Amino acid sequence: MTGEIVIKLTSPDFPEIEAEAIEVPLTTGPEELKTLVKGLNAELEEGVQLDFLLRDQLIRQSLAKHLDENAIETDVKLEILVLKKQDAPVPENSYSAEDWISDISCRGDQVLLASYDGTVALWDAEEDEVLFSVNCSRNVDQSEPIKCVAWVHSEKEDSFCSGKWENDRSKKAVPMYSLRGHHGSVDTVACPSEGVIVSGGQDKKVRIWKDIADLPLGWEELSAKKRAKREERGEVKTSDTIMEGHTESVSCSTVLSKEEVATAGMDNTLRIWDLNKMAESNTLSGVKAFFDIDYSKHSNLIASGSSDRHVRLWDPRTTTGKVSAQSLTSHSLWVSTVRWNPNDKNQLLSGSYDNVVKMWDVRSTKTPLYDMQKHEDKVLCSDWSRSKLVVSGGSDKQIHSYRVK
């Protein structure tokens, strides 16, 4: 394909480069486009890198090849979006566990992790140090997989499902409660507000637990024997608050606000729950079973990973019951984990059974920003902290961390 084409450059990052239509050769690639931008914007900082987006695809080759591969017509004016290029994630440290890593949850640079050998551990990713590791199985000699972990909102101390740690390296983590009520495995937990936990699992039920953050009443008055027993298992607590609607197991959840959570599962549905009314407020239907979901407070969209190779974006406010935003396609196997960048509405993380973690700008639906390929087996979980730490864990028993600048 030879000749010329008419383009128009626009940019949310560099409004100064707005220009009238320009005719450029079809052989033009990213480097030539960058030179063109420099000519339009004298204030472009030295060393700044750029990305170019055309019809929801990042341009990685000449315009001729890009247009041909994406079946884009050449006889119209094409608008190219100019973006400041995201630096590549910088690998930092890795953690080796005894078994598969089923879930991780970050608070700053501290990574809470759950494993199939029944342990919950806290790893300082920056210092590469394990702060504690506890076996949460009822029978230490017969390990039971821990499927999920989450930090509990608390102003008093560092609490997590289902234990507490006083942020003192000389003290061990001890269980506060044993929350009982589910039949079968508990596959997901979410904490929408202080002292509140939402859980879901194999029994198709969504349960609400309240007043969790504080120590149980009478803790200090217990005898040494009873306290030792309590510290071994936590105080038994049950919940009569059940929200029903799923017809198969509930596999994942995410917090929308203090009053709303979303759950999804093996019944191919994503459901929104009103915690004030304790009732379902919306149902979105997917095409495959859901493995993971995550909500962005910046874009108000839910990302999902399912038993196909697509990452999908959903608007929880839609009433059509169907996907209302684009899908992202690059993985070759099932997508097991998704996490939004808490600092950027356009950036998303996804992990897959193809062993790859991908970093996306969701405005580019088929070309991810970067592939992180340190895992040797299925990626099962990931997280992205406000301290710009990216972590992933998988069935290779490894957690890998990266810093995103």
C-alpha positions as CSV (number, residue, x, y, z in Angstrom):
1,M,0.0,0.0,0.0
2,T,1.5,3.3,-1.1
3,G,0.5,6.9,-1.4
4,E,-0.7,9.4,1.1
5,I,-3.5,9.8,3.7
6,V,-5.1,12.6,5.5
7,I,-4.9,12.6,9.3
8,K,-5.8,14.9,12.2
9,L,-3.9,14.8,15.5
10,T,-5.8,15.4,18.8
11,S,-4.6,14.9,22.3
12,P,-6.0,15.0,25.9
13,D,-2.4,15.1,27.2
14,F,-1.0,17.8,24.8
15,P,-3.9,20.1,23.8
16,E,-1.4,22.4,22.0
17,I,-0.9,20.0,19.2
18,E,-4.5,20.3,17.9
19,A,-4.0,20.8,14.2
20,E,-5.9,21.0,10.9
21,A,-6.0,18.0,8.6
22,I,-2.5,17.0,7.5
23,E,-1.5,14.8,4.5
24,V,1.2,12.2,5.3
25,P,2.8,9.3,3.5
26,L,1.3,5.8,4.2
27,T,4.8,4.8,5.2
28,T,4.6,7.0,8.2
29,G,5.2,5.1,11.5
30,P,5.3,6.0,15.2
31,E,8.7,7.7,14.9
32,E,7.6,9.9,12.0
33,L,4.4,10.8,13.9
34,K,6.5,11.8,16.9
35,T,8.6,14.1,14.7
36,L,5.4,15.6,13.3
37,V,4.1,16.3,16.9
38,K,7.4,18.0,17.8
39,G,6.9,20.3,14.9
40,L,3.4,21.2,16.1
41,N,4.3,21.5,19.8
42,A,7.5,23.4,20.7
43,E,6.9,22.8,24.4
44,L,7.1,19.0,24.2
45,E,9.5,18.0,27.0
46,E,12.8,16.5,25.9
47,G,12.8,12.7,26.2
48,V,9.0,12.4,26.5
49,Q,7.7,9.3,24.7
50,L,4.5,9.2,22.8
51,D,1.8,6.6,21.8
52,F,-0.6,7.0,18.9
53,L,-4.1,5.6,18.9
54,L,-6.2,5.0,15.8
55,R,-9.6,3.4,15.9
56,D,-9.1,1.9,19.3
57,Q,-5.7,0.4,18.3
58,L,-2.2,1.5,19.3
59,I,0.0,2.2,16.2
60,R,3.0,-0.1,16.4
61,Q,4.0,-0.1,12.7
62,S,3.6,2.0,9.5
63,L,0.1,3.4,8.8
64,A,-0.1,1.3,5.7
65,K,0.3,-2.0,7.6
66,H,-1.9,-0.7,10.5
67,L,-4.7,0.2,8.1
68,D,-4.4,-3.0,6.1
69,E,-4.4,-5.3,9.2
70,N,-7.4,-3.6,10.8
71,A,-9.4,-3.1,7.6
72,I,-9.5,0.7,7.9
73,E,-10.5,2.7,4.8
74,T,-7.9,5.1,3.4
75,D,-10.2,7.5,1.6
76,V,-11.4,9.4,4.7
77,K,-9.7,11.7,7.2
78,L,-8.4,9.7,10.1
79,E,-8.3,11.1,13.7
80,I,-5.2,9.9,15.6
81,L,-5.1,10.4,19.3
82,V,-1.7,11.4,20.8
83,L,-1.0,10.1,24.3
84,K,1.9,10.3,26.7
85,K,3.5,6.9,26.6
86,Q,3.4,4.8,29.8
87,D,6.8,3.7,31.0
88,A,7.3,0.0,31.1
89,P,6.7,-1.7,34.5
90,V,10.0,-2.2,36.3
91,P,10.5,-5.7,37.9
92,E,11.3,-5.6,41.6
93,N,11.1,-8.6,43.8
94,S,9.6,-12.1,43.8
95,Y,8.2,-14.4,46.6
96,S,8.2,-18.2,46.5
97,A,5.4,-20.0,48.4
98,E,4.9,-23.7,49.2
99,D,1.7,-24.0,47.0
100,W,-0.4,-22.2,44.5
101,I,-1.1,-18.5,45.2
102,S,-4.9,-18.2,45.1
103,D,-5.4,-14.5,46.0
104,I,-3.5,-11.3,46.9
105,S,-4.5,-7.9,48.3
106,C,-2.2,-4.9,48.6
107,R,-2.1,-2.1,51.1
108,G,0.7,0.1,50.0
109,D,3.8,-2.1,49.5
110,Q,2.5,-4.8,51.9
111,V,1.0,-7.8,50.1
112,L,-1.5,-10.0,51.8
113,L,-1.6,-13.4,50.1
114,A,-3.6,-16.6,50.4
115,S,-2.3,-20.0,49.4
116,Y,-3.6,-23.5,48.6
117,D,-1.5,-24.9,51.5
118,G,-3.9,-23.2,53.9
119,T,-1.6,-20.3,54.8
120,V,-2.1,-16.5,54.8
121,A,1.1,-14.5,54.7
122,L,2.0,-10.8,54.7
123,W,4.9,-9.9,52.4
124,D,6.6,-6.6,52.2
125,A,7.2,-6.3,48.5
126,E,9.6,-3.3,48.8
127,E,11.8,-4.9,51.5
128,D,11.3,-8.4,50.1
129,E,10.5,-9.6,53.6
130,V,7.8,-11.9,55.0
131,L,6.3,-10.2,58.0
132,F,4.2,-13.2,59.1
133,S,2.8,-16.4,57.9
134,V,-0.1,-18.3,59.6
135,N,-1.8,-21.6,58.8
136,C,-5.6,-21.0,58.8
137,S,-6.6,-24.6,58.2
138,R,-8.8,-26.2,60.9
139,N,-6.5,-29.2,60.8
140,V,-2.9,-28.2,60.5
141,D,-2.0,-31.7,59.4
142,Q,-4.5,-31.6,56.6
143,S,-4.2,-28.3,54.7
144,E,-7.3,-26.7,53.2
145,P,-6.9,-24.1,50.4
146,I,-7.5,-20.5,51.3
147,K,-9.4,-19.1,48.3
148,C,-9.5,-15.4,49.1
149,V,-8.2,-12.6,51.3
150,A,-9.1,-8.9,51.7
151,W,-8.1,-6.1,54.1
152,V,-10.9,-5.1,56.5
153,H,-11.4,-1.3,56.8
154,S,-10.4,-0.3,60.3
155,E,-8.9,2.8,61.8
156,K,-7.5,1.0,64.8
157,E,-5.3,-1.7,63.5
158,D,-4.5,-3.8,60.4
159,S,-7.2,-6.4,60.0
160,F,-7.9,-8.8,57.3
161,C,-10.3,-11.7,56.6
162,S,-10.1,-13.4,58.9
163,G,-7.5,-12.3,61.4
164,K,-5.7,-9.3,62.8
165,W,-2.2,-8.1,63.0
166,E,-1.1,-5.3,65.3
167,N,1.6,-4.0,62.9
168,D,4.2,-5.2,65.4
169,R,6.8,-7.7,64.0
170,S,7.3,-9.2,67.4
171,K,3.7,-10.3,67.6
172,K,2.0,-13.0,65.5
173,A,-1.3,-12.6,63.6
174,V,-4.3,-14.2,65.4
175,P,-7.8,-14.9,64.2
176,M,-10.5,-12.6,65.5
177,Y,-13.6,-14.5,64.2
178,S,-14.6,-17.7,62.6
179,L,-17.5,-16.6,60.3
180,R,-19.7,-19.6,59.7
181,G,-22.8,-20.0,57.5
182,H,-21.6,-20.9,54.0
183,H,-22.0,-24.5,52.8
184,G,-19.0,-25.5,50.7
185,S,-16.0,-23.3,49.9
186,V,-15.9,-19.5,50.3
187,D,-14.5,-18.2,47.1
188,T,-14.7,-14.4,47.5
189,V,-14.7,-11.7,50.1
190,A,-15.1,-7.9,49.9
191,C,-15.1,-5.2,52.5
192,P,-17.3,-2.2,51.5
193,S,-17.0,-0.3,54.8
194,E,-15.5,-0.5,58.3
195,G,-16.5,-3.7,60.0
196,V,-18.6,-5.0,57.1
197,I,-17.7,-8.1,55.0
198,V,-19.5,-9.5,52.0
199,S,-18.8,-13.1,51.1
200,G,-19.8,-15.5,48.4
201,G,-19.1,-19.1,47.5
202,Q,-20.0,-22.5,46.3
203,D,-23.5,-22.5,48.0
204,K,-24.6,-19.7,45.5
205,K,-25.3,-17.4,48.5
206,V,-24.1,-13.9,49.2
207,R,-23.7,-13.3,52.9
208,I,-23.3,-10.0,54.9
209,W,-21.2,-9.9,58.1
210,K,-21.2,-6.8,60.3
211,D,-19.2,-5.4,63.3
212,I,-16.1,-7.3,62.3
213,A,-13.3,-4.8,62.8
214,D,-13.5,-4.6,66.6
215,L,-12.3,-7.3,69.0
216,P,-15.1,-9.5,70.3
217,L,-16.7,-8.3,73.6
218,G,-15.2,-9.8,76.7
219,W,-11.9,-10.7,75.0
220,E,-9.8,-9.2,77.8
221,E,-11.9,-11.0,80.5
222,L,-11.4,-14.5,79.1
223,S,-9.3,-17.0,81.0
224,A,-5.9,-18.0,79.7
225,K,-7.3,-21.3,78.5
226,K,-10.3,-19.9,76.8
227,R,-8.3,-17.1,75.3
228,A,-5.8,-19.6,73.8
229,K,-8.6,-21.5,72.3
230,R,-10.2,-18.3,70.9
231,E,-6.8,-17.2,69.5
232,E,-6.6,-20.6,67.7
233,R,-9.9,-20.3,65.8
234,G,-11.4,-16.9,66.6
235,E,-14.9,-16.2,68.0
236,V,-17.6,-18.0,66.1
237,K,-19.9,-15.6,64.4
238,T,-22.9,-16.4,62.2
239,S,-24.9,-14.2,59.8
240,D,-28.7,-14.3,59.0
241,T,-28.3,-11.7,56.3
242,I,-28.4,-13.6,53.0
243,M,-28.8,-12.2,49.5
244,E,-30.0,-14.8,46.9
245,G,-30.1,-14.6,43.1
246,H,-27.2,-16.6,41.7
247,T,-28.0,-20.0,40.4
248,E,-24.4,-21.3,40.5
249,S,-21.4,-20.7,42.7
250,V,-20.3,-17.1,43.4
251,S,-16.7,-16.7,42.3
252,C,-15.8,-13.0,42.6
253,S,-16.9,-9.7,44.1
254,T,-16.0,-6.0,44.0
255,V,-17.0,-2.9,46.0
256,L,-18.8,-0.1,44.2
257,S,-19.4,2.1,47.3
258,K,-20.2,1.7,51.0
259,E,-23.8,0.9,49.9
260,E,-23.2,-1.2,46.8
261,V,-21.2,-4.3,45.9
262,A,-21.2,-6.5,42.8
263,T,-20.8,-10.3,42.6
264,A,-20.4,-12.6,39.6
265,G,-20.2,-16.3,39.2
266,M,-20.5,-19.5,37.3
267,D,-24.1,-18.7,36.2
268,N,-22.7,-16.2,33.7
269,T,-24.3,-13.3,35.5
270,L,-22.9,-10.1,37.2
271,R,-25.2,-8.8,39.9
272,I,-25.3,-5.5,41.7
273,W,-26.5,-5.5,45.3
274,D,-28.0,-2.6,47.4
275,L,-26.7,-3.1,51.0
276,N,-29.2,-0.7,52.4
277,K,-32.2,-2.6,51.0
278,M,-30.3,-5.9,51.1
279,A,-31.6,-6.7,47.7
280,E,-30.4,-7.1,44.1
281,S,-30.6,-3.8,42.1
282,N,-29.4,-4.9,38.7
283,T,-28.3,-8.0,36.7
284,L,-26.0,-8.1,33.7
285,S,-25.7,-11.2,31.6
286,G,-22.4,-12.5,30.3
287,V,-21.6,-15.2,27.8
288,K,-19.2,-17.3,29.9
289,A,-18.6,-18.0,33.6
290,F,-16.9,-15.1,35.5
291,F,-13.5,-15.6,37.2
292,D,-12.9,-12.1,38.5
293,I,-14.3,-8.6,38.5
294,D,-13.0,-5.2,39.6
295,Y,-14.7,-1.7,39.8
296,S,-13.0,1.6,38.9
297,K,-14.2,4.6,40.9
298,H,-12.7,6.8,38.2
299,S,-14.4,5.4,35.1
300,N,-17.4,3.8,37.0
301,L,-16.9,0.7,34.9
302,I,-16.5,-2.9,36.0
303,A,-13.8,-5.0,34.4
304,S,-14.3,-8.8,34.2
305,G,-12.3,-11.9,33.3
306,S,-14.1,-15.0,32.2
307,S,-13.7,-18.5,30.9
308,D,-12.7,-17.2,27.5
309,R,-9.8,-15.0,26.4
310,H,-11.6,-11.6,26.6
311,V,-11.5,-8.9,29.2
312,R,-14.9,-7.2,29.2
313,L,-16.0,-3.8,30.5
314,W,-19.4,-3.2,32.0
315,D,-21.4,-0.2,33.1
316,P,-23.2,-1.3,36.3
317,R,-25.8,1.5,35.8
318,T,-27.1,0.1,32.4
319,T,-30.5,-1.3,32.2
320,T,-30.0,-3.3,29.0
321,G,-28.5,-6.2,30.9
322,K,-25.7,-6.5,28.4
323,V,-22.1,-5.3,27.9
324,S,-22.2,-1.5,27.3
325,A,-18.5,-0.9,26.7
326,Q,-15.7,-2.6,24.8
327,S,-13.9,-5.9,25.3
328,L,-10.1,-6.2,25.3
329,T,-8.7,-9.1,23.3
330,S,-5.1,-10.3,23.5
331,H,-4.9,-13.3,25.9
332,S,-4.8,-16.8,24.4
333,L,-6.5,-18.6,27.3
334,W,-9.0,-17.9,30.1
335,V,-8.7,-14.6,31.9
336,S,-8.5,-15.3,35.6
337,T,-7.8,-11.9,37.2
338,V,-8.4,-8.2,36.5
339,R,-7.4,-5.0,38.4
340,W,-7.8,-1.3,37.6
341,N,-5.1,1.1,38.3
342,P,-6.4,3.0,41.3
343,N,-4.7,6.2,40.1
344,D,-5.7,6.1,36.4
345,K,-9.1,5.5,34.8
346,N,-7.7,4.2,31.6
347,Q,-5.2,1.6,32.9
348,L,-6.1,-2.0,33.6
349,L,-4.2,-5.2,34.6
350,S,-5.2,-8.7,33.4
351,G,-3.8,-12.1,34.1
352,S,-4.5,-15.4,32.3
353,Y,-4.0,-19.1,32.2
354,D,-1.6,-18.3,29.3
355,N,0.9,-17.4,32.1
356,V,0.9,-13.7,31.0
357,V,0.0,-10.5,32.9
358,K,-1.0,-7.7,30.6
359,M,-1.1,-3.9,31.2
360,W,-3.7,-2.1,29.2
361,D,-4.8,1.3,28.2
362,V,-8.5,0.5,27.7
363,R,-8.7,2.9,24.8
364,S,-6.7,0.3,22.9
365,T,-8.8,-2.9,22.7
366,K,-6.5,-5.3,21.0
367,T,-3.0,-4.0,21.7
368,P,-1.9,-4.0,25.4
369,L,0.7,-1.5,26.6
370,Y,3.0,-4.3,28.0
371,D,3.2,-8.0,28.6
372,M,4.8,-9.2,31.9
373,Q,5.9,-12.8,31.4
374,K,7.7,-13.9,34.5
375,H,5.2,-16.6,35.5
376,E,5.9,-20.2,34.4
377,D,2.3,-21.4,34.9
378,K,-1.2,-20.0,35.2
379,V,-1.7,-16.5,36.6
380,L,-4.4,-16.8,39.3
381,C,-4.5,-13.4,41.0
382,S,-3.2,-9.8,40.8
383,D,-3.4,-6.4,42.4
384,W,-2.4,-2.8,41.8
385,S,-1.8,-0.5,44.8
386,R,-1.9,3.2,45.2
387,S,1.8,3.2,45.7
388,K,2.1,2.1,42.1
389,L,3.0,-1.5,43.0
390,V,1.8,-4.2,40.6
391,V,1.8,-7.8,41.9
392,S,0.7,-11.1,40.5
393,G,0.5,-14.7,41.8
394,G,-0.2,-18.1,40.2
395,S,0.0,-21.8,40.1
396,D,3.8,-21.7,39.8
397,K,3.8,-20.8,43.5
398,Q,5.4,-17.4,42.7
399,I,4.4,-13.8,43.4
400,H,6.2,-11.2,41.2
401,S,6.1,-7.5,41.8
402,Y,6.7,-4.5,39.5
403,R,6.8,-0.8,40.0
404,V,4.8,1.4,37.5
405,K,6.2,4.9,37.3
